[in-house]
């Protein structure tokens, strides 16, 4: 099962940039979501957080290739559309002000870039099979606990999502990104729900099954975000390079 990851267990140079991106995003997730969940002037707080989040994302993207930048922008657009549908329309989870906080779109960009940075990092590449094993064990334990009698509320939806996540992890085109996504999305969900920034509905409105707060396999949604980002980025990047080349010829 882990043979795809064992092939990656090679020593490659560590790029400090990857670890800085990940560390900074984990810090921002913790501070932003905790502050938003406790702020006494929440709309003002969300506006300030939005300004900071977009500023941070722009700065973080400056050191990336054009292809990665396009992937992140596509991820931001697609994830924001998904937020509007899943939260505002379906009410599968609800932010405490029943809105979509202004910092969330940029936050998705930072989270996706973090998943990419972790996946390409020297540490993840060198210990790919061990990290994959750890993710499967922890994720499976979380999912099984969620459907056990010990859980505060049954998390059938999360267990299904985790099965989808496993399918993406072992058959998808960006397994290392998915490993990174597991860590950052699990952390942000734990912080966000514990800090009352948002809460998941007891019953998922789309499927009618029970779900945890948060669901255990929520990282599966970032597998979809990544698939859309990768599928859309390469054609756009090729088009951009063609336009630039044509402009150079014309000049």
N, C-alpha and C positions, 0 to 999 in steps of 0.2 A: 504493500500500500504506500509505503514511504520511499519507494525506489526513485521517484522523480526528484525528491528532495535530497536523497543521499548523493545523487550525482552533482549537486551544487556545493557539497561540503569541501570547498577549496579556499585557500587563504588568498584574499585579495586586499589591496590597500584600503585602509579605513579613511573615509573622507569626513573630516570633522563637520562639514556642512550638514550632512545627513543627520548626525546626532544633535546638532544645534537646532535644526528644524523640528525634530521630534520632541526634544526637551522643552523647547519654547511653546510648542502647541499644547503639550500636556499641561504646562503651567497655565497657559491662557484658558484652556478648558476649565481647569479647576477654579481659577479666579473669576472668570467671566460668569460661569454658571452659578457659582456660589453667590456672587454679588447680585446678579439678576434675581435670584430666588429670594434674597433678603432685603433688597433695596426698598426704602420707604417712598421713593419717587421713581417707580419702575419705568415709566415711559422716558423720563429724562435719562435714567441709567442706561436703558437700551439704546438710546441715541448716541450717548458717549461711547458705549461699547461697540456700536456699529462703526463709528469713525475710527476707533482704534483697530478694529478687526480688518477693515478694508485697507488701512495704512499698513498694517503688519503683512497682509497677504501680498500687497503690491511689492513691498520690500523683499519678501521671501521669494517672489517669482523672478526678481531681477537676476538671480544667479542661475536660473534654469534655462534649458534649451527652449527654442521656439515650440517644439513639439509638446514638451511637458506643459508649457504655459497654456497651449490650446486645450490640452487634456483637462487641466484644472478649470479653465473657463467653461468648458462643456459640462464638467462635473457640477460646477456651481449652478448653471442654468437648469440642468436636469434635476438635481437635488432640490432646488427651490420649487420647481413645478411639482415635484413629488411631495414636498412639505405642504404646499397649498392644497393638494388633493387629499393626502392622508390625514392632515391635522385639521385644516380649516373646513374642508368639505365633509370628509368621512368621520372626522372626530375619533380616529383610532387612538390618538394621543392629543392632549390639549395643553397648551402653554397656559401659565397661570393668569394671564390677561386675555386669554382666548384670541390671541393675535399671532402673527408670525414676527417675532422680534427682528429688528432691522439688522442685527449682527449675525443672524443665522446663515444667510447666503455666503458671506465671506468666511464664516466659520466652517462651512462645508468645504470651501476651497482649501483652507488650512488643514483640515482633517484628511482630505484626499491626498494632498501633497505630503503629509506626514506618512500616510500608508505607503506611498511611492518611495519616500526617502528611507523608511525602515526596510522595505523590501529590497532595495538595492544596496543597503549598507553592508560594510564588510562583516559585521557581526552576524547579521541575518544570513548572508551568503555562506559564511564559514560554518555556522551551526544550523543550517536549514532543517535537516532531519530532526534534530533535537528540539528545535523550536516548534516544528510541525507536530511532533509527538506531544509536546507540552500543551499546545493549543487544543488538540483533539481530546486529551485527557481532561483538561479544565472545562472545555466547552461541553463535552459529553456529561461530565459530572453536574454542571450547572443545569443542563437540559433535563437530565434524569431527576434531579432534585425538584425541578419545577413541576414535574408531573407526578411527584410522589405525594403521599399523605402528609408529609412534613411541611410542605410549602404553604405559605400563608394564603395563596390563591393559585389555582391550577394554571400552568403555563403551557398549554397544548400548542398554542401559536408559536411560542418560542422554540419548542422542540421541533416543530415542522421547519421553521426557519433554519435551525441548526443543521438539519439534514440537507437542506438546500445549500447551506454554506459548505458542508463537507463535499457535496457534489462539485461545487465550484472550485474548492481547494485542490481536489485531486484530478479534476477533468478540465478546469478552466484554463484560460490562456495567461493569467497573471497570478499564479499561486503565491508568489512572494509578496505581492501587494495585498493579497487577501490575508496573509498572516499579519502584516502590519495593521491592516484595517481591524482585525479582531481585537488587538490591544487598545487602539485609540478609541474605537467606537464603544467597546465594553466600558472603558473608563468614563467616557463622556455620558453614557447612559446611566451609570451608577451615580455619578456626581449630579447630573441633571435631575434625576428622580428623587434622590436623597435630599437634595437642596430645594425641592418643591418648585423647580423651574418649569417642569412639565410633569404630567402624569399620564400613564397609559390606561385606556378604558379597560374595564374588567372583561368585557367581551369585544373581540375584534369585530367591527361592524361589517367588514367585507366578507369574512368567512363564517362568522357566527360562533367561533370557538373561543375558549377562555385564553387569556394572555396574562403574563406577569407584568410587573412594574419595576424594571423593564423586562421585555421578553429576552430569553437567553440567547437566541440566535440572530440578534439584530444586525450583526456584522454582514449577514447575507445581503442586505440591501446595498451595501457598498460594493459588493461583487457586481451587482447590476449597474451601479453608477460607473464602475470601472469599465465594464463592457461597453457601455454607451460612449464613454469618454474616448476609449481606444478606437472604437469603430468610427467615430466622427472626426477624431483629431488628424489621422493620417491623410485623408482626402483634403481636408482644409489646409493642412501644412503643405501638401504638394501643390495645391492651387496657389497658395501664397508665394511659394518659391518660383512657380511659373510666372506669376505676375511681376515679381521682382526681377527675374531674368529678362523678361520681355521689356521691362522698363529700362534696364541697363542697355539692351540692344538698341532701343529707340533713341536713347540719349547719345 
